[in-house]
Amino acid sequence: MEAVTLLQSAFDAVLGLALLWLAWRALASPDLFRSIVLFIAFGLLMALAWVRLDAPDIALAEAAIGAGLTGALLLAALARLESKNETKKLHKKDNESEVHDQGC
């Protein structure tokens, strides 16, 4: 029985350290896609932490809203942001070629 308690305490400690590490990496990452993926992983581990704290209702909400819905919205926003940047780059390239052609 004592070994089970020790194992649970070790799991809780590893879970807490993993949450801290994921939060730090999500905030410090220069790549937006990687940050979003780390945020989703953080939300799923946070749901596991809520389960360990005997709060399954909060765990379910965290997994559904925190990791699922918010993660999907962030990925969609990133996709739109990247498509707008590509469009701006294409327009800028077209404008530069027009100016270059007119100057010759």
Backbone hydrogen bonds in HBPLUS format (Angstrom, degrees):
<---DONOR---> <-ACCEPTOR-->    atom                        ^
c    i                          cat <-CA-CA->   ^        H-A-AA   ^      H-
h    n   atom  resd res      DA  || num        DHA   H-A  angle D-A-AA Bond
n    s   type  num  typ     dist DA aas  dist angle  dist       angle   num
A0005-THR N   A0001-MET O   3.28 MM   4  6.60 159.3  2.32 148.1 152.5     1
A0006-LEU N   A0002-GLU O   3.02 MM   4  6.24 154.2  2.09 143.5 150.8     2
A0007-LEU N   A0003-ALA O   2.87 MM   4  6.04 154.0  1.93 143.9 151.2     3
A0008-GLN N   A0004-VAL O   2.89 MM   4  6.13 156.1  1.94 149.2 155.6     4
A0009-SER N   A0005-THR O   2.94 MM   4  6.13 156.3  2.00 144.6 151.2     5
A0010-ALA N   A0006-LEU O   2.92 MM   4  6.15 154.1  1.99 145.0 152.3     6
A0011-PHE N   A0007-LEU O   2.91 MM   4  6.14 156.8  1.97 146.3 152.8     7
A0012-ASP N   A0008-GLN O   2.90 MM   4  6.13 159.2  1.94 148.6 154.0     8
A0013-ALA N   A0009-SER O   2.95 MM   4  6.16 152.2  2.03 144.7 152.2     9
A0014-VAL N   A0010-ALA O   2.93 MM   4  6.18 161.2  1.96 151.5 156.3    10
A0015-LEU N   A0011-PHE O   2.83 MM   4  6.01 157.2  1.89 149.5 156.5    11
A0016-GLY N   A0012-ASP O   2.91 MM   4  6.10 157.7  1.96 144.9 150.6    12
A0017-LEU N   A0013-ALA O   2.96 MM   4  6.19 160.8  1.99 149.2 154.3    13
A0018-ALA N   A0014-VAL O   2.83 MM   4  5.98 154.8  1.90 147.3 154.9    14
A0019-LEU N   A0015-LEU O   2.93 MM   4  6.16 151.7  2.01 146.0 153.5    15
A0020-LEU N   A0016-GLY O   3.05 MM   4  6.33 160.1  2.09 147.0 152.0    16
A0021-TRP N   A0017-LEU O   2.88 MM   4  6.07 161.0  1.92 149.7 155.3    17
A0022-LEU N   A0018-ALA O   2.85 MM   4  5.99 165.7  1.87 149.5 153.6    18
A0023-ALA N   A0019-LEU O   2.95 MM   4  6.06 160.3  1.99 147.2 153.0    19
A0024-TRP N   A0020-LEU O   2.98 MM   4  6.15 161.4  2.02 147.4 152.5    20
A0025-ARG N   A0021-TRP O   2.90 MM   4  6.11 166.6  1.92 154.4 158.2    21
A0026-ALA N   A0022-LEU O   2.86 MM   4  5.95 156.4  1.92 148.2 154.7    22
A0027-LEU N   A0023-ALA O   3.10 MM   4  6.27 152.3  2.18 144.8 151.5    23
A0028-ALA N   A0024-TRP O   2.89 MM   4  5.99 149.7  1.98 149.7 158.7    24
A0029-SER N   A0025-ARG O   3.05 MM   4  5.69 127.0  2.34 141.7 148.4    25
A0035-SER N   A0031-ASP O   3.04 MM   4  6.29 154.1  2.11 147.4 155.2    26
A0036-ILE N   A0032-LEU O   3.00 MM   4  6.26 153.8  2.07 149.5 155.6    27
A0037-VAL N   A0033-PHE O   3.00 MM   4  6.31 162.3  2.03 153.5 158.1    28
A0038-LEU N   A0034-ARG O   2.90 MM   4  6.10 160.1  1.94 151.0 156.6    29
A0039-PHE N   A0035-SER O   2.87 MM   4  6.05 144.3  2.00 140.0 150.4    30
A0040-ILE N   A0036-ILE O   2.94 MM   4  6.26 152.4  2.02 149.0 155.7    31
A0041-ALA N   A0037-VAL O   2.98 MM   4  6.27 160.6  2.02 148.4 153.7    32
A0042-PHE N   A0038-LEU O   2.84 MM   4  6.01 150.7  1.92 142.5 151.1    33
A0043-GLY N   A0039-PHE O   2.95 MM   4  6.22 153.0  2.02 144.7 151.4    34
A0044-LEU N   A0040-ILE O   3.02 MM   4  6.37 152.3  2.10 149.0 156.1    35
A0045-LEU N   A0041-ALA O   2.98 MM   4  6.25 160.0  2.02 150.8 156.0    36
A0046-MET N   A0042-PHE O   2.80 MM   4  5.96 147.2  1.91 145.9 156.2    37
A0047-ALA N   A0043-GLY O   2.98 MM   4  6.20 145.0  2.10 138.8 147.5    38
A0048-LEU N   A0044-LEU O   3.11 MM   4  6.45 149.4  2.20 139.6 147.6    39
A0049-ALA N   A0045-LEU O   2.91 MM   4  6.25 146.4  2.02 142.6 152.1    40
A0050-TRP N   A0046-MET O   2.97 MM   4  6.31 150.5  2.06 146.1 153.5    41
A0051-VAL N   A0047-ALA O   3.01 MM   4  6.35 147.8  2.11 144.2 153.2    42
A0052-ARG N   A0048-LEU O   2.99 MM   4  6.31 155.4  2.05 146.6 153.0    43
A0053-LEU N   A0049-ALA O   3.03 MM   4  6.33 132.7  2.26 137.9 150.9    44
A0055-ALA N   A0050-TRP O   2.96 MM   5  5.34 153.4  2.03 150.0 153.5    45
A0054-ASP N   A0051-VAL O   2.96 MM   3  5.05 155.7  2.02 113.2 114.9    46
A0059-ALA N   A0055-ALA O   3.01 MM   4  6.25 154.4  2.08 150.0 158.2    47
A0060-LEU N   A0056-PRO O   2.93 MM   4  6.05 156.1  1.99 143.9 149.0    48
A0061-ALA N   A0057-ASP O   3.10 MM   4  6.34 158.5  2.15 142.3 148.1    49
A0062-GLU N   A0058-ILE O   2.81 MM   4  5.99 156.1  1.87 148.3 155.3    50
A0063-ALA N   A0059-ALA O   2.94 MM   4  6.14 159.8  1.98 148.7 153.7    51
A0064-ALA N   A0060-LEU O   2.92 MM   4  6.05 164.0  1.95 149.4 154.2    52
A0065-ILE N   A0061-ALA O   2.80 MM   4  5.65 162.7  1.83 147.8 153.4    53
A0066-GLY N   A0062-GLU O   2.87 MM   4  4.67 113.9  2.31 109.3 127.7    54
A0067-ALA N   A0062-GLU O   3.02 MM   5  6.55 143.3  2.16 155.9 167.0    55
A0068-GLY N   A0063-ALA O   3.01 MM   5  6.14 150.1  2.10 142.8 152.2    56
A0069-LEU N   A0064-ALA O   2.88 MM   5  6.25 161.0  1.92 150.3 155.1    57
A0070-THR N   A0065-ILE O   2.99 MM   5  6.00 165.1  2.01 158.7 162.1    58
A0072-ALA N   A0068-GLY O   2.98 MM   4  6.10 158.1  2.03 146.9 153.1    59
A0073-LEU N   A0069-LEU O   2.93 MM   4  6.19 158.8  1.98 151.5 157.5    60
A0074-LEU N   A0070-THR O   2.89 MM   4  6.09 156.0  1.95 149.2 155.8    61
A0075-LEU N   A0071-GLY O   2.95 MM   4  6.17 158.3  2.00 148.5 154.3    62
A0076-ALA N   A0072-ALA O   2.95 MM   4  6.16 154.1  2.02 145.5 152.7    63
A0077-ALA N   A0073-LEU O   2.91 MM   4  6.11 156.8  1.97 146.1 152.5    64
A0078-LEU N   A0074-LEU O   2.92 MM   4  6.13 153.7  1.99 146.2 153.4    65
A0079-ALA N   A0075-LEU O   2.99 MM   4  6.21 153.9  2.06 143.8 150.6    66
A0080-ARG N   A0076-ALA O   3.02 MM   4  6.31 157.2  2.08 148.3 154.1    67
A0081-LEU N   A0077-ALA O   2.91 MM   4  6.09 155.5  1.97 146.3 153.6    68
A0082-GLU N   A0078-LEU O   2.92 MM   4  6.12 161.4  1.95 151.4 155.7    69
A0083-SER N   A0079-ALA O   2.99 MM   4  6.18 153.3  2.06 143.8 151.2    70
A0084-LYS N   A0080-ARG O   2.95 MM   4  6.16 153.0  2.03 146.9 153.9    71
A0085-ASN N   A0081-LEU O   3.01 MM   4  6.25 152.7  2.08 145.0 152.7    72
A0086-GLU N   A0082-GLU O   2.99 MM   4  6.21 152.8  2.06 144.7 151.6    73
A0087-THR N   A0083-SER O   3.01 MM   4  6.21 153.8  2.08 142.3 149.2    74
A0088-LYS N   A0084-LYS O   2.93 MM   4  6.18 158.0  1.98 147.9 153.6    75
A0089-LYS N   A0085-ASN O   2.95 MM   4  6.16 154.6  2.02 145.1 152.1    76
A0090-LEU N   A0086-GLU O   2.97 MM   4  6.22 155.6  2.03 147.0 153.3    77
A0091-HIS N   A0087-THR O   2.98 MM   4  6.25 161.1  2.02 151.1 155.9    78
A0092-LYS N   A0088-LYS O   2.90 MM   4  6.03 157.9  1.95 147.9 154.5    79
A0093-LYS N   A0089-LYS O   2.92 MM   4  6.05 155.3  1.98 144.8 151.6    80
A0094-ASP N   A0090-LEU O   2.92 MM   4  6.14 155.2  1.98 146.6 153.3    81
A0095-ASN N   A0091-HIS O   2.91 MM   4  6.11 160.4  1.95 149.4 154.5    82
A0096-GLU N   A0092-LYS O   2.95 MM   4  6.13 155.4  2.02 146.1 152.7    83
A0097-SER N   A0093-LYS O   3.03 MM   4  6.25 153.6  2.10 144.6 151.4    84
A0098-GLU N   A0094-ASP O   3.01 MM   4  6.25 148.5  2.11 145.3 153.9    85
A0099-VAL N   A0095-ASN O   3.03 MM   4  6.26 159.7  2.07 149.0 153.8    86
A0100-HIS N   A0096-GLU O   2.94 MM   4  6.07 154.8  2.00 143.5 151.0    87
A0101-ASP N   A0097-SER O   2.88 MM   4  6.00 152.7  1.96 141.3 148.5    88
A0102-GLN N   A0098-GLU O   2.97 MM   4  6.13 151.1  2.05 145.2 152.7    89
A0103-GLY N   A0099-VAL O   3.02 MM   4  6.10 142.7  2.17 140.6 150.1    90
